[in-house]
Amino acid sequence: MHESIGQILISTILSGNFVLAMFLGMCPFMGVTHSVKVAFPLGLATTFVIFMASVCAYLLNLVLIPLHMEYLELISYITVIAAAVQLVEMYVKKQSPELFRALGIYLPLITTNCAVLGVALFQTARDYNFLQSLTFAMGGGVGFTLALTLLASVRERVRFSQVPNAMMGTALTLMLAGILSLAFMGFAGLGGGE
Amino acid sequence: MNLLPGKNPPGNWAEFLEGLWQRNPVFVMVLGMCPTMAITTSAINAISMGLATTFVLAASCWMISLMRHVIPKEVRIATYIVIIATFVTVVDYGIQVISLSLYEALGAYIKLIVANCLVLGRAEAHAARNPPMASVINATGMGLGFTLGLFMIGGVRELIGMGSLFGISLFGPHYQPWVVMILPPGGFFVMGLWLMVFALVRARRDHGLAAQTQGG
C-alpha cells in the first residue's frame, strides 16, 4: 500500500465515501438527517471523534503489536473511543446546551458509530503509517459530514412534495441515499486505483 | 398463536417469533444498518454475517443477563461493550478458522459487529432485565430475524446483480447482470424497495380490515 496522501484524501471524501460507499455510520445517516441544522454539527462532532479515534488506534497499535496482543485490538479500541466520546459529550453539554439537546441520543451513540470504529480497523487493516492514518480519518470525517449534509438538504426539499404513501419515511430516505450514492460513484477513479 | 407453549407471561416462544418477523430488526426496527448494506452483496455472505451476529447477540445477552445484578448502573454501557467486544473477537478468530475466503469477503465488517446498534440495544432493553434463558431466546429470535432480513436483501441483490443465488447461476449465460445492484447504491435501493413492499402489503391489509368492519 503506497497510496499518496492526496489519493487517500480524495478517495475517502468522494469515491470511497464512508457512508455512501462503505456504509459506515448508517444510524446517524438515517436518524438525524431531517434537517441540515442538526446534521452539519453532528457531522463535525463525528469528524472530531473519528480523528481522535484514529490517533488513539495508531498509538494503541504501537503498544499492542510489539507485545503480540493483537487479539485485544477490538476491546482496547472500543474502550478508548468510548472514553473519548464521553469527553466530547461533556464539552458540548457545557459549551452549547441547545446543540446538546438537538443531538439528543445520537451523541452518545457516536461510540457505537461504525464510522468511528471503522476508521480504526481499516487503517490497521491497510497498514497505514501515521500521516496516512490522519489523512484517512480527516477525509473520512469530511466525507461523512458531506454525505450527511447533502442528504439532509435533499430531505428538506422533498418534505413537501407528493410522495406515494408506500414510499413515505425510511423507504424514501433509502431511495434518496441510493441516488446520492449513485452520484458519488461517478467520482470512482479520481483517487487512483482501488 | 394459542398452540404455542409458554404463552403467558410474555411467552418465550411468542417473543422468539416476534423477533423473527413482527419486530424484525432489519425491516421494522431498522437497526444495524452498516452490515445490512455493506456485506449483502451475495446470499452466502448475508447468511454468514447474520449467523455470526446471532451468535454474538445470544452469547453476550446470556453473559449480560447472568451479570445483571453485579454490574453497577453507571458503567453498564461500558461493561456491555467490553463483553460484546470479547464475543466478537471470538467470532472473528472462529471465522478465520472455518473459512479464510469467507473471512476475506466479510473483512473488517465482522469486527464491526461490536458497533451494531442491535446488539447493544438488545443488551440494554432486554438482557439487563430478564433471566438468562429468556434473554437468550429473545436474542436468538432477534438474531435469526436479522439473518432473515440480511438474506432477503442479499438474495435479491445477488439474483439481480449477478444472476445467481448461492453462487449457482440461475438465468443462463445470456443474462445481462444488473451490476449496480451489487455496488453500494444497490443496497440502498433493494432495502428501500423491500420497505415499500411491506408498506403496500400493510396498507392493503388495513384497507381490507376496514372494509370488513364497515360491511359487517
Interface residues (C-beta under 8 A of the other chain):
Chain A: L20 A21 M22 F23 L24 G25 M26 C27 F29 M30 Y71 L74 I75 I78 T79 A82 P108 L109 T111 T112 N113 C114 V116 L117 G118 L121 F122 A125 N165 A166 M167 M168 G169 T170 A171 L172 T173 L174 M175 A177 G178 I179 S181 L182 M185
Chain B: V30 L31 M33 C34 T36 M37 A38 I77 A78 I81 V82 A85 T86 V88 T89 D92 Y93 G107 A108 K111 L112 V114 A115 N116 C117 L120 V180 L183 P184 P185 G186 G187 F188 F189 M191 G192 L193 L195 M196 A199 L200 A203
